[in-house]
Amino acid sequence: MFDRKFHVHEFGIVADNAGSGPRAFTYGDGHGEGNDMALPGRRGLRRWTAGLIGSALLVGGLSACSSTPPDDTFNRFAQGLANGDFGSLNVTTSAGQPVSKDMLTKLEGDLAGKKPAIKVDKPAVKNDSATATLSYSWPVGNGVKWDYKSLVKAQKAKDDKWQVYFDAATLHPDLTATDTIAIKRTAADRGNILDGSGAPLTSKQKIITVRVQPKEVNDADGTVKILDAALKSVKADVGDIDLSALPQEIKAGGTAPIDVISLRESTYVKIRSTIHDLAGLYFGESSRTLAPTSTFAKALLGRVGDVTKEVMDKNPGKYQIGDQVGLGGLQQQYDDLLAGSPGVSVVIPGADANAEPKKVLFTADPKPGAALKTTLDPTVQNAAEAALAGQQTRSALVAVRISDGAIVAVANGPNGGDLNFALTAQVPPGSTFKAVTALGILDNGSANANTVVPCPKEYTAQGGTPIHNAHDFVLGDVPLHVNFAQSCNTAFAQLGAKLGPDGLAATAKTVGIGIPWDLGTPAFSGTVATGADSAEQAAAAFGQGKTQVSPVALAGAAAAIARGQWQQPKLITEPAPAKPAEPGPQLKPESVAALKQMMREVVTDGTAKSISSTPGAPLYGKTGTAEYDNNDPNKTHSWFMGFRGDIAFAVFVENGGLSSDAAVPVAGKFCAALK
């Protein structure tokens, strides 16, 4: 059993670690096989014999106590306790009852299914009994863990296996068999989204939730009709609300109330007198983090609301029903930053739901969320949203402060938009891209503002399809600045060849189109084909073909022309984006000066002449009508990009038709509001 050797003296047997193999004993005269040592004489034989017997008993005793240590058994128990399944391990209560999964689930209560980490300290063994300390670490909240210790006991059975005893106190020292564990959460104060000056764009506001108790409604159709009319009267605040299914839900009965809509207190006040006394309607008060209005930067900011099943499924264990989370936009993207950490209490509940807890086992205070700082300017944002008001199709307006690149407005329509087209749309820019083509032509010296460029009714590049102007207009042989102001497609299609396969893409990059950006939130910076053949060069020169942009990309390009150098627009400043783009090269002053004059002519004498009398500083711009359906040239997006004073901007109206019909009037309203 022991890998050691022994020699004998008058006090008994002691170990001898030298050498290997058996050693012989010699008697009396000291002569023996190994002559290793001499036994005592007859006089000491009695003491030697007693020592030998005692030592033999000691060796036998060590052999019996060292078999089957409980370490593995306790580790298997800890693993089974964490997983809720002990497998073949013999686990009972101290009274001998089997420990079932239902028993564990009842004791664990709100912790059931959360899988703690459990470590087992070195067991203490005495005869056939053993105890070990269990170190628990339960995930009880978002980033919050509850750590504590308890004891587990075991007894060796006749078959030399260990029997583990589990009682309520094994799970936690303060638990009894009739207890259960409950988790109480206290919401943290949510961080606000701030504007460029550091003032809150969002804040906690009172909301009123309109609920219907079906069994108390006498006339379902009549009640819903009145409620529907009331909500339509505040459509500007709440948008389109569909109550068509509500009468049937009410008629189906049931005891549970039906939540109809949550209204800002300011909106509820407008319709209170109409709906407050309707039979079966109830009004619950709560608070929620909200933007200044229901449409204010809606697609960008997102909203805060009750956690959805989809969000809970994607983040197992992080949320529970009733939590408030960011839904869409920056509120969702930066939810971890804004939400903070809720306060958590682990308790043994009292006799009923309203009683004080029997015992509080653990408490962690809530940690408030941090702020998210943007560059938005509420005055400019409101002007942008007012300019888009009334648009029936998806639309967007992005404004950039020229002096520092700050994005001061991100507006989407209708009603604030559901998708953030202002930053993420990927659509052809149409004739607004003639500003980029003109910059490239001016830079490489192919033409100047006064160079005559023919504007025929039709032009076909090699391998391409015929290109026409809007309504097939013809200008004849006119200077470049006239072609630009009147937006002649056929003239610019001819100029595309002067930039070659990669020239337009290279010029676009100098104003930020087609290079990686990092605004701190998703944005599309555009794409322009490289290695373009003659047909693509012609199409791309007036914003068609494979060229695509977003409103923010065009607004950034307009700011670059106004400034004389591209700087990446800024939107999120704290926390700062990880990979902002470096500033572009200085643009040639003579090219910029000529292009600015051409953009001014667009407003004074060209396709945007309808807004030439807009009050305020001089307005510079370029219109654009972009075909997006090769099978139907009448399906077009409407664009305008430009700058005035320290603000550059781009307007987009999906399927808006001619720029003069949709985007240009929006631009006029926007600029007028900022006078």
N, C-alpha and C positions, 0 to 999 in steps of 0.2 A: 504493500500500500504506500509506504514512504520510500522515496528514492534517496535514502540515506543509509549509512552503515553504523553499527554500534560496537563499542568495546566495553568490557566489564571491569569495574573496580569495586572496592568494598562498599561504595555507596549506591551501586546499581548500574544501570546501563546509560551511557552517554553517546551522543553522535560523534562519528568520526568522518569528516568529509573528504579526507585524503584518499586517493586511490580509487579503484573500482573493483567490483566483483566481491564475492564472499570472502570473509576473513576467518581464519581458523583460530581456535582457542587452545592454549596449552595448560596442562595441569601439573601441579606439584613442583616438578623439577624445572619447569620452564621450557621443556623441549616439546615442540609440536610442529605441525606441518608448516605453519607460517612463522612460528616463533614470534608471534605478534605481541603477546603479552602473557603474563602468568596469572592464573587464578589465585585467590587467597589460600592460604593454608587452612587446615581443618579448623583452626581456631576462629577464622573469620567466615567460615562457610555459611553459618546460620544467617549472619547479616547479609551476606551476598545473595543467598537464596530468597530472603524476604524482599530485598530490593528488586530482584529479577521479577518476582511475582507481581509486585506493585507496579512496576513499569509496564509489564504485559497488560495489566488491567487498564493503565492509562492509555496505551495504544489502542486497545479495543474500544474504549470510550470515545476517543477522537473519531474513530471510524464511524460510529453510529450517529454522532451529532452533525457530521459534515455532509450527509447525503441530502440531495434535493433542496438547495437553498430557495427561499421564497422570492428572490429578485425577479425571476422571469414571470412568476405568477402575478406579482403586483404590477409589473409593466403591462402584461396582457390585460389585466383588470382595468388599468388606466386607459388603455387604448379602446377597450370595449365600452367603458363609461363615456368616452368622448364620442364614440360612434353610435351608442345606443344598442349595442349588440355584443354580448359577452361570448358568443360562440359556444364552444365546448367547455369553457371554464366553469367550475363549480362555484356559483355565487348565490348565497342566500342571506336572509336577514338573520340577526342574532337569535331570533326565535325559530329559525329553521324554515321560514317561508321562501319559496322561489322569488327571485327578483325579476319582474316582468318589465317589458318595454313600457307598458301602460303606467306602471308604478313610477318609472323614471320620468316619463312625460308629465305626469301630474305634479311631481315634486319640482321639476324644472320650470314648469309654467311657461312664462314668456321667453325663457332661455331655450326651450326645447328646439332642437334643430340648429342651434348656433355653433355647435362643435367647439368646445373649449380646448385649449392646449393644456395638458396635464403632465407634470413632471413628478417622478417618484424619487424621494430621497432614499438613501441607503437604509434598508430595513433594520430594525432592532429585533434580534431573535433571542428568546429565552426558552430553553427546552423545546417544546413543540408549539410554542406560540410566537407570533411575529406581529409587529406593527410597522407602519411606514407613514411618512408625512407626504401628503399629496399637495402639490402647488398648482392651483388653478389659475388660468388666465382666460376669462370669458370676453368675447367681443359684445359689448352691450350698447354701442352707439357708433356713430361715424367717427372712427379713430379713437374711441374710448374703450379701454379694457379694464375689467374688474379682476384684481389679483387678490387671492387669499389662500389660506392653507386649511387642511383638515387631516384627520387621521383615518386610516383604514386598518382593520385587523384581519388576521388569518390564523388558522389552526391546522396543524398537520393531521391528516386522517390516517387510518390504519394501513391504507395502501401506499403510504409515504408521499401522497399528494397533498397539496395545500388547499384547504377550504377557506374562501374569502367571505367575509361578512360585510354586507352593505346595509346600512340603516340611513335614515334621513340625515343624521349628523355627519355621515360620511360625505354627503354632497355639500353640506355646510354645517358648521358646528351649532348654529342657532336654529336649524330646522327640526321640526318634529314630523311624525308620520302623517299628520293631518294638514300640514302646511303646504303652500305652493309659493313660487317665486314670481313676482310681478315687476315689470319695468315701467317706470313713469318717466316721460320725457317733457322737458321744458324748452320751448322754442327759443333759439338764439335771435337776437336782433340782427336782421339782414343788413348787409352793407348796401350803401346806395351807389348808383351810377351817377357820376358827376359830370358837369359840363366843363368847358375849357377854362372857366374862371374858378373852378373848384366848388361851385354851388351844386346842390343835389338836383338831378333831373328826376329821380324817383324818391318817393317817401312813403311812409306808412299812412294809409288813409282808411277811413271807415267805409265799409261796404254793407249794403242791405241785400240779403238773399231772399228772393221771392219764392215761397213754397206753397204748394197746393195739397190740402188734405182731402183725398178723393171722397171719402164717406160724408164729408160736410158740404159738398158742392151740390146745390139743388138743380142747377141748369148748366151742364158742362159746356155746351155749345155757346150759350150766351155769355158765360163767364170768360171763356177763352177769346171770344170776339172783342169784348171790352178790353181785355188785357193786351191783345194783339194791336188794337188801335192805339192804346196808350204807348206801347213800345215803338210803334211806327212814328209817333209824334216826337220821339227823341232819337230817331235813327242816326242823327249826326253824332250822338254819343255812343250808341251801342251797335251800330251797323245793322245788317239785315238779320233778323231773328225769325226762324221758321217754327211756328207753333202748330203746324197742321196735324201733327200726331198727338198733341196733348189732349184733345177731347176724348179720344178713344182710350188713352191711358187712364183718364179720370173715370170713365164709364166702366173700365175693367175693375174698378174698386181696389181693395187692398187697404191695409192699415198704415203702410209706410207713406210718409209725405213725399211728394215729388218736387225736387228742386227745379225751378223754371229758369231763373237767371239771377246773377249777382250784379247789382248796380252800384255805382259810386253814389255816395250820399247826395251829392249835388244833382245827380240825374234823378234819383228817387224822389227828391223833393218836387221836381217838375210834374210828376205824375201821381204823387201821393193821394191827392184828393180824388182821383179817378179810381184807383184800385184798392185803397186801404180798407174800405168797408165791404168789399166783395166777400160773400160767404165762402168759407173754405180756404181763404188765402191767409198765410202767416208770413211774418217778416223777421228774419234773424239778422242780428248785428254781429259783425266781426271786423277785423282789420286785415289789410293786405298791402304789399308794396306795389305802388302804382306810379306810372308816368303822369305828367301834368294833365294829359287828356288821353282818351282811349285810342286816338290815332297818332299821337306824338311819337315819331320815329318808331312806330310799332314793329315793323319788320326787322329793324336793326336791334332795338332793345329787347324784343320778346316780352314775355309777361311772367308773372309769378302766380302759381295756382296749386291746387291739390295734386299730389304725386299720382301719376297714372300707373296702371298695371304694367304697361310697356316699360316705363322707367324703372319700376321695381324689379321686373324680370331681368333687365339689363344690369342691374346693380344689386345682386342678391345680398340681403342682410344689411344694406346701407340705409334703407328707408322703411317706414311703416305707414300704414294707412292714416291719412290725416296730415302728413308732413307737407310743408309748402316747398316747392322746388321751382327752378327756372324752367320755363317751357318756351323754347325757341329763342333765337337771337342771342344777344350777349348774356341775358339772364341764364340761359341754359349753358352756353359755352363756359361761362365763368361761375357756375353755380357753386363749386367748392370754395372759391374765394369769397363770394358774396354771402353764402349761407352761414358760414361759421360752423360751430359745432353745438348741437343742442345739449342742454343739461340733462343728465341721466340720474335717476334714483332707482336702486334695486331694493325692493321692499318685500316683506312678508305682509300681505294684506290683512286688514282687520276683518271683523265678522261680516260686514257687508260693504258694498261698493262705496258708500258714503262715509264709512267709518275711517278714523285715523289708522295708519298702518300699525300692525302689531309690532313690527320692528323695521327700522331702516338699516339695511346691510351695507349700502354703498351710495355715495353721492358724488357727482361731478358737476360743477357749475357750467352753465352755458358759456361759450366763447363767441362774442359777436363777430359777424362777418366783416371783411375789409371792404374798402371802397374801390370802385373801378373808375378811373379817370379817363374821360374822353376829351376830344377837342371841339365838340358840338357847341354851337352858339344858339341859344333858344330863339333869339330874334330872327336869325337867318333861317333856322329850321321852321319856324312858324310861317315865314314868308314863302318858303318852298312848298309847305303843305297847303297853304292857301292858294298858291298858283296851280297846284294839281287838283284842287277840289273840283268835283264835277266830272272828272275823267271816268269813263265807263270801262276802259280797258287798262291793262297793267301799264304803269307809267313810272317814271323816276326822275328825280332832280338831285344832282350832287353839286355842292358848292365848296370851293377850296379857297382859302385865303392865300393870295399870291405871295405876300411877303414872307410867310413862314411855312407854307404848305399844309397848314392845319385844315382838315375837313370840317367845315362849320355847319353843313346840312347834309343829311342823308334821308331823303323823302321818297316814299313809294305810294303809288295809288293803285286802285281806289281805296279810300278809307284806311290809309296807312299801309296797305299791302299785306299779303300773307307771305310772299317771298321777297327777299331783299334784292330785287332786280337792280337797284342802284349800284350795288357792289359786285353782283355775281352774274348778271346777264351776259350771255355770249351771243352777240348778234352782229350782223354787218353794219358798219357805220354809215354807209351811203356817202353822200357828197361831203359830209363833214371831213372825210379823210383827204379831200382835195387840199386842205391846209397842210397836211404832212407831205403830200406830193409836191405842192408848190415850194415848201421849204427845201426839199431835196433838189428840185430843179434850180432854185435860186442859189443853193450852196455849190452845186457843181458847175454853175455857169452856163447851163444849157439854154437858159432864157432869163430875162429880167421882167419886171412888171409890165414893161412896154413892148416886149417882143410880140410880134403878131403871130397868132396861132389860129389856124382855120377852125371854125365850128360848123361842120356840115350837119345835115339831117341824120346821116348814118355813117358809122365807121366800123370796119371789120378787121381785126388783127389776124395775122396768119394763124390758121387753125382754130379760130374762135367763131363765135356767133355774132351777128350784127348788133351793134350798140346804138341806141337811140337816145335822144334827149326827151325830157318830159314834154308830152303833147307834141313831140316831133318838131320843136322849135329849131330855127336856124339863125345863127348870128353872122355867118360869113367869116371873113378875115378881120379879126379884131384883136386888140392887145390882150395879153395874158390877164391883166387885172379885170378886164371886162368879162372874159370867160369865167373868171373866178366869181365875180359878183353875181353873174347871171346863172352860174352853176351849169356850164356846158359840159356834158359827159363826153361827147365825141372829141372835144379838144383835149381834155385830160387823158382820155384813152390813148391818144397819139403820143402824149408826153411820157406815158409810162415806159415806153421803150428807151427813153433817154436815161432812165435810172438803172436799166439792166436787170438781170435775174435777181440780184440781192440788194439793190440800192434802196428800194422803198422800205424793206425790212430794216436796213441799217439806219435810215433816217428816222423811222418810227421809234427805234430804240433810244435815239437821242432825246426824245420827248417822253420816254418811259413806257412805250407800248411794246409789249412782247418780251419784257425782262421780268425776273422774279421780284415780287414785292412781299412785304410783310407788314400788314396793317394791324396785326393782332387779332384779326378776324378774317374769314375767307373773302377773297376778292379776286377778280379776274383782270389781269393786266393787258390782255389782248394777244393776238397772234397775227402775223403777216407772213405769207409764204416766202421761202427762200428758194433759190434755184428755179424761179418762175419762168415758164415759157412765155412766148409773145402774147398768147391769149390771156394768161393769168396776169401778166404785167399790165395789160390794157384794162382789165376788170378791176384789179387792185387799185389802180391809180384814181378811181373815183369810188372807192370803198365797197366794191363788190368782190366776187370771186371767193377766195378762202379767207379773206380778211375778216376778223371778228374783234369786237371790243366790248367793254362795259361802260356805263355812264361815268363811273369814277375814273376809268382810264382816259376817257376823252376830256374830263374836267382837269385831270392832271396834265394832259398835253396842252390844254388851253392856258393853264397857269405857267407852263414852261415857256410858251411863246411870249406871254406877257412879261415874264421875269427875265428871259434871255438865257435860262438854264433850267433843266429839270431837276426837281428835288422830289423824292418820294413823298406823296401825301401822307399825313399823319392822322390817325384816328384814336387809337388807344395809346395813352402815354404812361399810365401806371396800372398794372405792370407793363414795362416797356416790351415791345416786340423783340423776339430773339434775333431775327435776321433782316433788319431793314436794308433796303438797297442803298448803294452809294450814290451821291449826286451825279448827274450826267455831265457831259462836257459843256463848256460855254458855247452857246450858239453864236454863229457869225453875226455881229451887230448889223451889218448891211442887209443880210437876209431877213433878220427879224424885223428890221424897220420897214422893209418893203412888204413883208407879209402882214404886218399890223395895218398898214395903209390899205391893203387889199381887203382885210377883214372889216375895216371901218366902212369901206365902200359897199360891202354886202348889206349893211344896215342903212346907209344913206341913199343908195341908188340901186340896190340889188334885191335879192329874193327875200330879205328881211325888212324891206322898206316900211312895212306896216307898223313896225315898232320904232321907227326912227325918231318919233317925237316923245319917246319915253323920257320923263324928267330925270335930271341927275347928270352925272358925268358921262362922257362919250361912251357909247356901247360898240364893241367890236364882236364879230361873230362869223359863223359859217353854218348855213342850213344843210340839211341832209334828208334825202328820201331814199330809203334802202329797200330794195326788193329782197324778199326772203323766200319766195316760192317760184321756182323756175318754170312751173306750169301756169302761173297766173301773175303777170307783171303788175296787175292792179293791187296785189297784196303787198303793201309796203309799210315799213316802220317810219316814224317821223322823228327827226333829230334837230337839235340846235346846240351848238357849243360856242362859247365866247367868254368875254371878260369885260368888266367895267369897274373902274376904281381898283380896289384891292381884292375883288372877288372874281374868280373864274368859275365857270359852271358848265354843266351839260344837262340837256333836257331830252328825255326819251319817252315816246308814246308808242306802245306796241300796236301794230296795225292801224296807225293813226293817219295813213295816207300822206298827202303832200305835207312837207314841213311847214309851209305857210298856213295850212289848215289846222294844225295841232300843236306842234312843238314851239313854233314862233310865238303864238299868242301866250302860251305858258311862260315863255322866257320874258315877254313883255310884262306880264303880271308880276313875276318875281322881281324884276328890276324896279318896277314902279313901287313895290312894297318896301324896297330898301333905299329909296331916295333919301 
